[in-house]
Amino acid sequence: MDLVKLSPPALALVALTIAGTAFSGPAIAGGSAEAGQAKAITCSACHGMDGNSLNPEWPSLAGQHESYIVKSLQSFKSGARQNVLMSSMALPLTDEDMVDLAAYFAAQKRASGVADPALVSTGERLYRGGNRETGVPACLACHGPAGHGNPAAGWPAIAGQHANYSAAQLVAYRAKQRATDGDTQMMRNVSAMLTDDEIKAVASYIQGLR
């Protein structure tokens, strides 16, 4: 199938189909948000006590899907995803710790962000319609029109996420420094078609989603 020749709606449908079949993972037992709150004290220096990071280089976790938080922690612990700080933080965590932390952060409300007005037009076009000329699918196909993600398929909520962090992850996927997108390599393939300017614009637009 030649994605370049597809219309943006068709590109979105292709991405949605892949998302629904390739990234669903095993169900996880629910954790204790109360226990997670106590355990989150060690996370607060970077991610904020309520899961809203004050440093744009570090992600906000508030409102993120429990399954995605658990998967991320497992990836850091196993070494599938590398980060000096997070790898060392995740290493001593038990499965119970992970589900408790996930339950706590998922229950928090993410603070709203603001998009750069100069980048909104380009960012919205990419997020909602992709880029037919280069084959980039619409981001909303997997992450939803408002950026709330799809927990059943394993796609994270990204609305309001710091633009700096989102851009850094897209660059990492593009450079294949991050490979936590499964066998389909969806994020690596998509980011490989994005220019630096497009990454900056769509990351800014994501920051402004609510």
C-alpha positions as CSV (number, residue, x, y, z in Angstrom):
1,M,0.0,0.0,0.0
2,D,1.4,3.4,-1.0
3,L,0.6,5.7,1.9
4,V,1.8,8.8,0.0
5,K,-1.1,8.4,-2.4
6,L,-3.7,8.1,0.4
7,S,-5.8,11.1,1.5
8,P,-5.4,12.3,5.1
9,P,-8.6,10.5,6.2
10,A,-7.4,7.3,4.7
11,L,-4.0,7.7,6.3
12,A,-5.8,8.1,9.6
13,L,-7.8,5.0,9.1
14,V,-4.6,3.0,8.3
15,A,-3.0,4.3,11.5
16,L,-6.1,3.5,13.5
17,T,-6.3,0.0,12.2
18,I,-2.6,-0.7,13.1
19,A,-3.0,0.9,16.5
20,G,-6.0,-1.3,17.3
21,T,-4.3,-4.5,16.4
22,A,-0.6,-4.2,17.2
23,F,-0.3,-2.4,20.5
24,S,-2.9,-4.0,22.8
25,G,-1.1,-5.5,25.7
26,P,-2.0,-7.8,28.6
27,A,-4.5,-6.4,31.1
28,I,-3.0,-5.3,34.4
29,A,-4.5,-5.7,37.8
30,G,-5.7,-2.4,39.3
31,G,-3.3,-0.8,41.8
32,S,-4.0,1.3,44.9
33,A,-4.0,5.1,44.3
34,E,-3.6,5.6,48.0
35,A,-0.5,3.5,48.2
36,G,0.7,5.0,45.0
37,Q,0.5,8.5,46.5
38,A,3.0,7.6,49.2
39,K,5.3,5.9,46.7
40,A,5.1,8.9,44.4
41,I,7.1,11.1,46.8
42,T,10.3,9.8,45.1
43,C,8.9,10.7,41.7
44,S,7.8,14.2,42.7
45,A,11.2,15.9,42.2
46,C,10.9,15.5,38.4
47,H,7.2,14.8,37.7
48,G,5.6,16.9,40.4
49,M,3.6,15.5,43.4
50,D,0.4,15.7,41.4
51,G,2.0,14.4,38.3
52,N,2.4,17.8,36.6
53,S,6.0,18.4,35.9
54,L,7.3,22.0,36.2
55,N,10.3,21.2,34.0
56,P,9.4,21.0,30.3
57,E,12.1,18.4,29.8
58,W,10.4,15.9,32.0
59,P,6.9,14.6,31.2
60,S,3.7,15.2,33.1
61,L,2.2,11.9,34.2
62,A,-1.1,13.2,35.5
63,G,-4.1,11.7,33.7
64,Q,-2.0,9.2,31.8
65,H,-3.5,5.7,31.3
66,E,-2.5,3.2,34.0
67,S,-1.5,0.6,31.4
68,Y,0.9,3.0,29.6
69,I,2.6,4.1,32.8
70,V,3.1,0.4,33.8
71,K,4.5,-0.4,30.4
72,S,6.9,2.6,30.5
73,L,8.2,1.6,33.9
74,Q,8.6,-2.0,32.8
75,S,10.5,-0.8,29.7
76,F,12.9,1.3,31.8
77,K,13.4,-1.5,34.3
78,S,14.2,-4.1,31.5
79,G,16.4,-1.7,29.6
80,A,14.2,-1.7,26.5
81,R,14.0,2.1,27.1
82,Q,17.1,4.0,28.2
83,N,17.3,7.0,30.5
84,V,20.0,7.6,33.1
85,L,17.5,8.9,35.7
86,M,14.5,6.7,35.0
87,S,16.4,3.5,34.5
88,S,17.9,3.7,38.0
89,M,14.5,4.8,39.5
90,A,12.6,1.9,37.9
91,L,15.1,-0.8,38.7
92,P,14.0,-1.4,42.3
93,L,10.3,-1.2,41.6
94,T,8.1,-4.3,42.1
95,D,5.1,-5.0,39.9
96,E,2.9,-3.8,42.8
97,D,4.8,-0.6,43.0
98,M,4.3,0.0,39.3
99,V,0.5,-0.5,39.4
100,D,0.1,1.6,42.5
101,L,2.1,4.5,41.0
102,A,0.1,4.1,37.8
103,A,-3.2,4.2,39.7
104,Y,-2.2,7.3,41.5
105,F,-0.9,9.3,38.6
106,A,-3.8,8.3,36.3
107,A,-6.2,9.7,38.9
108,Q,-4.6,13.1,38.8
109,K,-5.7,16.0,36.5
110,R,-3.2,17.2,34.0
111,A,-2.6,20.9,33.9
112,S,-3.5,22.7,30.7
113,G,-0.8,23.9,28.4
114,V,-0.7,26.6,25.7
115,A,0.4,26.2,22.1
116,D,2.7,28.7,20.4
117,P,0.2,30.8,18.2
118,A,2.8,31.0,15.4
119,L,2.9,27.2,15.2
120,V,-0.8,26.3,15.7
121,S,-1.8,26.2,12.0
122,T,1.0,23.8,11.0
123,G,0.7,21.8,14.1
124,E,-3.1,21.4,13.8
125,R,-2.8,20.4,10.1
126,L,-0.3,17.7,10.9
127,Y,-2.2,16.4,14.0
128,R,-5.6,16.3,12.4
129,G,-4.8,15.6,8.8
130,G,-1.2,14.4,8.5
131,N,0.9,15.2,5.5
132,R,-0.3,13.5,2.3
133,E,2.7,14.5,0.3
134,T,5.2,12.8,2.6
135,G,2.9,10.0,3.9
136,V,2.6,11.2,7.5
137,P,-0.6,9.9,9.0
138,A,-2.8,12.1,11.2
139,C,-1.8,11.9,14.9
140,L,-5.5,11.9,16.0
141,A,-6.0,8.4,14.4
142,C,-4.1,6.9,17.4
143,H,-4.1,9.6,20.0
144,G,-7.6,10.9,19.5
145,P,-9.0,14.2,18.4
146,A,-8.3,15.7,21.8
147,G,-5.1,13.8,22.5
148,H,-6.7,11.5,25.1
149,G,-5.1,8.4,23.6
150,N,-6.5,4.8,23.5
151,P,-5.6,2.7,26.5
152,A,-7.0,-0.5,24.9
153,A,-4.6,-0.1,22.0
154,G,-1.7,1.0,24.2
155,W,-1.6,4.6,22.9
156,P,-0.9,7.2,25.5
157,A,-2.8,10.4,26.4
158,I,-0.7,13.3,25.1
159,A,-2.9,16.3,25.6
160,G,-1.2,19.1,27.4
161,Q,2.2,17.3,27.4
162,H,5.2,19.6,27.5
163,A,6.2,20.5,23.9
164,N,9.9,20.1,24.8
165,Y,9.3,16.6,26.0
166,S,7.1,15.5,23.1
167,A,9.6,16.9,20.5
168,A,12.4,15.1,22.2
169,Q,10.5,11.8,22.0
170,L,9.7,12.2,18.3
171,V,13.4,13.0,17.7
172,A,14.4,9.9,19.7
173,Y,12.0,7.7,17.7
174,R,13.3,9.2,14.4
175,A,16.9,8.4,15.4
176,K,15.8,5.0,16.5
177,Q,17.1,5.7,20.0
178,R,13.7,4.8,21.3
179,A,12.0,1.7,20.1
180,T,9.0,1.1,22.5
181,D,6.5,1.2,19.7
182,G,6.3,-2.5,19.1
183,D,6.9,-4.6,16.0
184,T,5.0,-2.3,13.7
185,Q,7.5,0.5,14.5
186,M,4.7,3.0,14.0
187,M,6.3,5.9,15.8
188,R,9.7,5.3,14.3
189,N,8.2,5.2,10.8
190,V,6.0,8.3,11.3
191,S,8.8,10.3,12.9
192,A,11.2,9.4,10.2
193,M,9.0,11.4,7.8
194,L,8.8,14.5,10.0
195,T,11.1,17.5,9.6
196,D,12.5,19.3,12.6
197,D,10.0,22.2,11.9
198,E,7.1,19.8,11.8
199,I,8.1,18.1,15.0
200,K,8.3,21.5,16.7
201,A,4.9,22.5,15.4
202,V,3.0,19.4,16.2
203,A,4.6,19.2,19.7
204,S,3.5,22.7,20.4
205,Y,0.0,21.9,19.2
206,I,-0.1,18.9,21.5
207,Q,0.9,21.1,24.4
208,G,-2.2,23.2,23.8
209,L,-4.7,20.3,23.6
210,R,-7.1,19.8,26.5
